[in-house]
Amino acid sequence: MLDPGYRHVNHSPTGFEWGYTGAGPAQLAFAILLDHYGAPGPALLFYQDFKEFVVAMWNTDQWELTTEEINAALERIRIMRSRATTEGAWKQST
């Protein structure tokens, strides 16, 4: 059972949800990353993007997520953020 991590963020005291970008999916995304990293710091850095790109996309009653899938999603998020930073810097210089 996942620790919801309410001591760090409290988006959804009524529990986890998925399939959209609301409070329940935010809490689930944070809990998954808290479990994955074993610490709140990295989870806090990535959970909103993880919610948007992973948790919000689930449209079934049941799901399964491997460590490899979490790592792949986090890598895509890092790449996306890197590109956004690079594009922002380029636009500022022109």
Number of C-alpha atoms within 10 A of each C-alpha: 5 11 13 22 19 13 8 13 15 16 19 17 12 10 13 17 20 24 17 17 18 15 19 22 27 27 27 25 28 30 25 23 24 22 17 16 12 12 11 18 12 14 22 16 12 16 24 18 20 24 25 17 16 22 24 19 13 16 11 8 8 7 9 6 9 9 9 9 12 16 12 12 16 19 12 14 16 14 12 13 13 12 12 12 12 12 12 11 11 10 9 8 7 5
